[in-house]
Amino acid sequence: MRAGRTGAAVLAAVLAAAAAEGRAGAWFPTREAAEAEAARLRAEGQAARVEEVEGRVGLQRLEVLAPDYAAARRVRARLEALGLGAWIAGRALGRGYAVAAGEFASAEALAQARARLEAAGLGPLRVVAVQARRRYFRIRRAEEGGGEVILLGAAPPPAAAGPAPRGAAVVAPRRSADLWLEAGGGDGPDQGLVRAGLAWAREPSAGWGWRIEGRLRAAAEGPGPEEAELEPGESWLRWRGGPWRLTLGWQSVIWGRMDESPLADRLSVPDLRRFLLDDLAERRLPVPALRLEWARGGWKADLLAQLGFHGAELPEAGSAWYPVDRVRGRILGLPPDPVLAALVQRGGVGEETPDGGGIGLRLSRAGEGLDLGATLVRGPEPLPYYGLDEPVRAALLASGGDVGAALAAARGPALVGRHPRTWAAGVDFAREAGGATWRGELLWLSDVAATTPSLAVETRTAWAWGVGVELFPGDGDLRLELQLLERRLGGGAVLDRRRQRALTGAVEALAGHGRWRWRLRFVHGLDADDRYLNPEVRYLGLEPHELYLGAHLFSGDADTAGGFHAGHDLAVLGWRLRY
């Protein structure tokens, strides 16, 4: 892809700068540079010879994270204005896009570049270990007593980093803010949203760092519920040392490769208060956790333990986006049933709280054009599964379907949301080929809840897989994203859909020199009639302000998400400020 070619050019510039320093390190970009150093060594009485090598080189890539593709292009322009050979490296799941600001072979050069970007107000930043296959030259010299040893030295400093700013050893706290206002109306109830966030962060390349973020969220929905609350954003204490990073506090962690529905995302907190109206990053809340990360030579190990149980954030009962519709007697994901409808309408709704949270381990490796990952998670299902309380079901069967008798036997709410504790094991990949980025995931799940024809809630095993592609036709102002997802439920007959298959994606185009963004997000069911469309036009020419107009349209069969939310179509107008 274009990014790979640009990365090679940046690395060549790095190596050229190393040769210009005189005594280069382990690498030389050209034979002439290597021969010059070998001649100097021979003049000192050492037997040195030059050899050409093609192999993997371990580097640290410095990236600036941007919320969307249009913002990534603006970040790239700012980096280029600073004299850096920047390129859009790809998706940083949960954080929009990653814009690479260089690849560095030494910690000193990386620290210099990081300090320069922070001084310019660019962020948030992250460092990713990468390995690239490159052709370069190195020198062998004779050892005393015979044999040879490769001449090694300090890794070369990159030219793109520039001199370290004065006081670069001290990283000043970086502030960021987010203010978001939206109003909407349509077939369903009118809605309004006000959200504000403010964050301070200090994260040096080594030692202790911290981040504090607070959020205010207020929402109103027609004649339905109104809510306003203060909630923590990403707020943590972090220590960095060598290849290790230890973080304690509220963290946004999304594992997996797929953009809209990452299958390995089992330890984040889904925010379903607005169902699918927002992008994935907006539909995830930070989770209190202890996280230990190790990265070296393209390999990364990530161990995360939740501090207590933190299930999905749901809207207030009565909201159009609540998964139980007590007016119609419907439960999201189940077909209409007259007996079940009467129990839902007349009985209460409760939710079980599991003891303890989840824990997971993820291993990944970034290679040249191919990234691989494996994930193992043990923990409660983050989304509640709603089914009849067992005494209610038993009384219903004993009475021959008498709803009144069943409700009289209830110990509490007739409908209970359960979070079965589940094992999840999966593998995933991402590969650059043919001018596109290809992604795939495969996940096995134990103890997935389902409802039998007798209305009992049982657990079954399940398989889920997904493949996706992202490409930028033409000059990059058009972005196409497609994903094919499927989930299969094992075991005997159930009321739930045994197989769910859907095509999801987005089409996005920039116009007016990047001032306008047109986008269409969609979900299209392949095994059932299930549709969601989100067209949107956004004006970006008043940076950091964004103005947008969009719509959310639902349709489908009764037992699908599109059918459950049919009649909740919405047109929205919004303004957002991010800096």
Secondary structure, 3 states (H helix, E strand, C coil): CHHHHHHHHHHHHHHHHHHHCCCCCCCECCHHHHHHHHHHHHHCCCCEEEEEEEEEEEEEEEEEEECCHHHHHHHHHHHHHCCCCCEEEEECCCCCEEEEEEEECCHHHHHHHHHHHHHCCCCCEEEEEEEEEEEEEEEEEECCCCCEEECCCCCCCCHHHCCCCCCCCCCCCEEEEEEEEEEEEECCCCEEEEEEEEEEEECCCCEEEEEEEEEEEEEEECCCCEEEEEEECCEEEEEEECCEEEEEEEECCCCCCCCCCCCCCCCCEEECCCCCCCCHHHHEECEEEEEEEEEECCEEEEEEEECCCCCCECCCCCCCCCCEECCCCEECCCCCCHHHHHHHHHCCEEECCCCCCCEEEEEEEECCCEEEEEEEEEEECCCCEEEECHHHHHHHHHCCCCHHHHHHCCCCCCEEEECCEEEEEEEEEEEEECCEEEEEEEEEEEEEEEECCCCCEEEEEEEEEEEEEEECCCCCCEEEEEEEEEEEECCCCCCCCCEEEEEEEEEEEEECCCCEEEEEEEEEECCCCEEEEEEEEEEEEECCEEEEEEEEEEEECCCCHHHHCCCCCEEEEEEEEEC
